[in-house]
Amino acid sequence: MMLVSRVAALSFVSLPNRTLFSSPSSLFPPVRLRNSRMASFSPVRASAQKLQKPDELIDSVETFIFDCDGVIWKGDSLIDGVPQTLDMLRSKGKRLVFVTNNSTKSRKQYGKKFETLGLNVNEEEIFASSFAAAAYLKSIDFPKDKKVYVIGEDGILKELELAGFQYLGGPADGDKKIELKPGFYMEHDENVGAVVVGFDRYFNYYKVQYGTLCIRENPGCLFIATNRDAVTHLTDAQEWAGGGSMVGAIRGSTQKEPLVVGKPSTFMMDYLSNKFGILKSQICMVGDRLDTDILFGQNGGCKTLLVLSGVTNLQMLQSPDNNIQPDFYTNKVSDFLTLKAAAV
């Protein structure tokens, strides 16, 4: 089955031709996903401009989509000036949406994190890749009698449960080990129709083998990745290996490419555009990563603003090896306020 995109775009990857599932529901329109690896070879753009006149950017869009890690917070520490900046944008009537590739939490759990950090953010404004995985399965009418094997954490399990899907795996398999004796044969559930892989602090060889068996031996079993981020911010002290390392292990053992639902895939952008009735030309994507956040915005036809408060620094942005150029860049989101004040 080929899923047909509602938007014209470059560098698509279709679903595996082994897919079992038929017509998508009207609630979740079908979307063809961009292959993040292919999309990284997009034509070189003009060099990014340093943000000097934030008012012009603010007035030119209706909606700001913010990445979270490295933009709003680092680890469990709020980045300076974020509350005041978000308040200012809301006072101007701007819609704010928060999109994260981190799949360890559900939308409800992320809502609690925002609250703990003193930010007033509605659950309906939060879109995590854990939610995207469940929404994607709904969009293809994934059969309710099939199961999902999860290599990931609690966020994915909670979103699958809310969507009404059966699942197994997750943290419960974190302590399981394989005793490799002569002639040992590992059983797996033949009713698993999808393996969802996200960031997993409890990743182990048992999960690699179980997921591999499902993908290789269960007819039509999907291999879905919440994201392929190389690194993540578990703490504000250093970078940590990201969900891409777990996805890479399963890709290596199955020799199959995953279907990515998180950034820079267009699935979440199309979902948001549909849900809120947003024209993509009226959106600005604000993020700290070139290969996920900025590419996500560019793939969706949005304006893009890179902040240097997370993964990407100025040297990386201006490197001759980098061909992903945002429309604008600045140090952090609070520059919206400081640059406005300086212009007065």
N, C-alpha and C positions, 0 to 999 in steps of 0.2 A: 504494500500500500504506500502511496506517495502522498504526504501531507502537503497541501498547497498553501503557500503564503498569501496573505492579504496585501503585502507590500512588495514593491519591486526592490530587489537588493542584489548584492554581489556575494559570491563565495558561499553558496549554500551546501549543506550536506543533508541528504534525505535519510529517512528512517531505514534501518536494515530491511532487506527484502524478505526477511523471515518473520516480519511482524504478523501477529495473529489478529489484530484488533481492527474493528471497522468504524463506522461513521462516528465522528466526534459530536459531543453534545453541543447545544446552542449556547450554553452558559460559558463554555471554554472554547472559543473558536480555534480551529486547527492552525498550527504555525509550523513552518519549516524552520529548522534551527540552523544558524550559521555555524560553521566549523571554526572554532577560535584559532586553530593553527593556520587554516587557510586565510582567514581574515587578516592575520598579522602581516600578510604580504600585500596589503592595500597600497595604492599609489602614494608616493611621498607628498605630503602636504606642505604648504608654506609654514615657516617657523612660527611657533606660538608667540602671541603678543603678551607682554606682561600687563596684567590688569591695572589700568590707571584710572578709568572712569567707571566705577561699579554701578553708578546710577543708570548709565546707558544699557548695561547688560541686564540689570534688574527690570528696567522698563520694557525691555524687548521680549520678555518671556512671561508666561503665566504660572509655570510650575518649575520648581527646583527639585531634582532628585539627588539626594545625598547618599553616598556610600557612608558606612558607619566607622569601621576600623580604620584608623589613620586620618579620619576626617572629623568625626564627631568625638571620638574617644580613641585612646590607645590603651589596650588592656582594660583595666577598670578605672582609668583616669580620664576625666573629661578634659578636652583640649580647651585652652583659655579662650574666652570670648564667644563660645558657641551659643550659650543661652541668649545673650543679648542680640546676636546676629539672627537667630531664628525668630526671636520676638519682633525684630525690625522687619523681617521679610513678611511675617504674618500680618503686621500692621499695614503693610502695603497691599494686602489682599492676595498674596501669593500662596499657591497650594504647595505644601511641602510633603515629599514622599521620601522614605528611607529604605534603601535597597542594600542588602548585604549578602555576600556569597557564603558567609559563615552559616553552616547548617546545624550547628550544635544546639541551637535553641529554636523553639517555635515562635510564632508571632506573639503569642501571649507572654512567653518568657522574655522576649525582647522588650515587650511593653513594660515589664517589671524592671528591666535594666535601665531603660530610659527614666522611669520614675525614680529609681534609686539614685541616679545621677542628677536628679532635680529638673528633668526635662518633661514638659507636658506634651506627650506624643500619643495620639490615638492609635489603637491596635490596627485600625483600618488603613493607617498611613505607613505601616511597616510591611515590607516584603522580603523575607529571607529565602535563601535557596532551598531550605527544607520545605517551605510552603510551595515553592515552584515545582518541586518534584511531585508533590501530591496533586497540584493543579494540572500538571502535564498529564499525569495518568488519567485524570478526569477528562481531559480534553480529547483523549483517544478512546474513551469508553473502555478503559482497562477492565476486564471482567471481574466482578466482585467475588466470583468463586476461585479466582487465581490468588496466589500469595506473592508478597514482595519480600525478598531477602535484603536486609539492611546491613551494610557495612558503614556504620556511622553512629551518631549519638542520639540522645533523647529527643532532640528537636524534630528529626525526621519521623520518629515513631509517633509523636504526638500529632503531627500534621497528617500522617497517613490514617491514624485512628479517627481524626475529625472528618476526614474525607470518606470514611467507611470502608477502608481497605484492610485486608488481612495481612499481617506481617510476621516475620520471625527474624532472629538475629539481633543486631544492635549490641548494646552494652552487655546483654545477657550472655553473649558468646565470648566476652572478653577474657574469661578465665579458662576457656576450653583449650585443651591441648590434644595433639595427635601422637599416639605412641606407635611409631613406625616399626612394626614387626614384619617379618617375612610373610608375604601373602595378605597383608592387611588391605581391606577394601573399605573405603569411606562411603557411607550411605548419604543420600541427600534427598530432599523433598521434590518429587517430580512435578508437583503442582505449583512450583515457583515460576511465575511468568515474567518477573522483572527483578533485577538486582540493582539496588540504588546505592551508590557509593559516595560518601561525603567525608569530611574531616572526622577522624576517629582516633582518640587517644588510647583506645583499647584494641588497636589493630594488632592482629596476630596471624600466624600461619594457618590456623584453623579457618579463619574467615576467608583468607585468600583461596584456600582449596575449596571451601564450600561454595563461594561465589563463582569460582572457575567452573566447577562441575555443573552448576545451574545454567550458566551461560552457554557452555559447550555442549551439554547433553539434553537440556530441556528444549524441545522444538519451539522456536519463536521467542525464546526468553530475551527480554530487552536488557541492555547494559546502559544504565542511566547514571550520569555523574552530576552532582549538584554544582561542581565547579572544578577547575583544574589549577587553582591558585598554587603557585610554587611555595609561597611563604604566607604566614599569617601572624597577627599580633596577639599572642596569648597573654603576654605581659608587656609593660611599657619599657622593659629593660633590653630586649633584643627581638630579632625575628626568629620565628619557629617554622619548621617544615609544615607546609600547608596541605590541603586536601588533595592537591595534585599528586602528592607522593603515594597516597593510597590508591587513587585512580590509576596511576602509572603501574602499580603492581598488578592490578587486575587486567589492565590492557596488555601487559607483558605476558601474562600466563594464558590469556585467551586469544591473543593476536586479533582482538576486535577493537574498533574505535568506539568510545562511549558517545552517547547522545547527551550533550551538555545542556542543562536547563538554566543554569546561573549565568552571570555575566561572563563573556560578552555576547552570549547567545541572545537573539532577539525575542525569545519567548516572553520574558518578564516585561520587556518594553511594550510588546504588543498587548499583553494582558493589561498593563496599567493604562495604556491608551484607550483600550476598550472600556475598562471599568469606570474611568473618570471622564471619558469623552474628551481626551486631551489631543490636540493637534501636536504632532511630534516636533514641528518647527517652533512650537511655543514652549518647549522644554529645554532646560539647561541641566546637564548632568555634571555633578561636582564629585570628583573622586581623587584618590591619591595614587592610583595605579594606571599605567598607560595601557597595558595589555588586557585589562578587564574593564575598568570604569570608563576610560576615555574611548576605548574601542566600542564598548557597549553603547555609549552616546552617539558615536559616529555611525555605527551600524544602524541605529534607529533614526538617523537624520536629525539629531538634536544639536544644540550648541553645547560646547564642552568647556569646563573649567578644571584645570589640574591644580590641586593644592599640594604643597611640598612638605606637609606635616606628617606624611606617612612613608610609604615604600619608596616613591620616586623622589630623587633629589635633582637639583638643577643640572648637575653634570650628566646625569642619565638622560634628562630631557634633551639637552643640547648635544649629546653624543652624535657623531656622524653615522653611527650604526643604528640609531633610532629613527624609524620612519612613521611613528605614531605621534602626530602633533596635535595637541588640543587647540581650540580657538584662543584660549587665554590660560595664563598660569599666575599663581600668587602663592604667598607663603602659607596662609591658613584662612579658614572661612571668616574669621573675625576681621580680615582685611576689608571686607565689605563695609565695616564700620569705620576703621581707621583711615582708609582712603577717602571715604565720604567726608570725614571730619577735616582731613587735610585740604580737601578741595574747597571748603567753605571759607 
